Amino acid sequence: MKASSIVHALAASALLTIAASGAEAQSTTQSSAPAPASAPTPWAALPAGTYKLEIQLPERPLPATVVVRDSSGAPAATFEPEGDPAQPVKITVKGAELTLNGEAPKGPFEIVLLRAGDQITGRWSYAGDTGKLTGKAEK
């Protein structure tokens, strides 16, 4: 395994371990993402930009950055939780949902983003745990 692959796996593990351990401590189940203040805006086929997120963990919010760029006409994305290196993630755009999928030690994780103007809401799931997130598109 390449050193960069190990770094990416560790970064994902750190974020998702924190998320999973905090979610296990909760006594209630969280539902899907809250609705944005206005109706969600459909994403562009190539939603290039930088998105600053606050992932809502039970013990504290975790800042993260998602960067989407053009890779030969197709979207490519990285996910970078604060304090960890960026890791590549698969990106899918379908109407009002932008979905990021990655791999971590306990299996796959998913982050779904909804956009209303420059405001972001969404949800994450990993190893049977779920949570919400908010954020903003940088200009």
GIURNOR-V818003 format. One record per backbone hydrogen bond with DSSP energy under -1.0 kcal/mol. NH is the residue of the N-H (numbers start at 1). CO is the residue of the C=O. Records with the same first field share a line. If there is no record, write none. Layout:
NH = CO ; CO
This chain:
6 = 2
7 = 3
8 = 4
9 = 5
10 = 6
11 = 7
12 = 8
13 = 9
14 = 10
15 = 11
16 = 12
17 = 13
18 = 14
19 = 15
20 = 16
21 = 17
22 = 18
23 = 19
24 = 20
41 = 115
43 = 95
48 = 46
49 = 68
51 = 66
52 = 136
53 = 64
54 = 134
55 = 62
56 = 132
57 = 55 ; 60
62 = 55
64 = 53
65 = 80
66 = 51
67 = 78
68 = 49
69 = 76
71 = 74
74 = 71
76 = 69
78 = 67
79 = 87
80 = 65
82 = 63
84 = 81
87 = 79
89 = 77
90 = 101
92 = 99
94 = 97
97 = 94
98 = 113
99 = 92
100 = 111
101 = 90
102 = 109
104 = 107
107 = 104
109 = 102
110 = 125
111 = 100
112 = 123
113 = 98
114 = 121
116 = 119
119 = 116
120 = 135
121 = 114
122 = 133
123 = 112
124 = 131
125 = 110
126 = 129
129 = 126
131 = 124
133 = 122
134 = 54
135 = 120
136 = 52
137 = 118
138 = 50
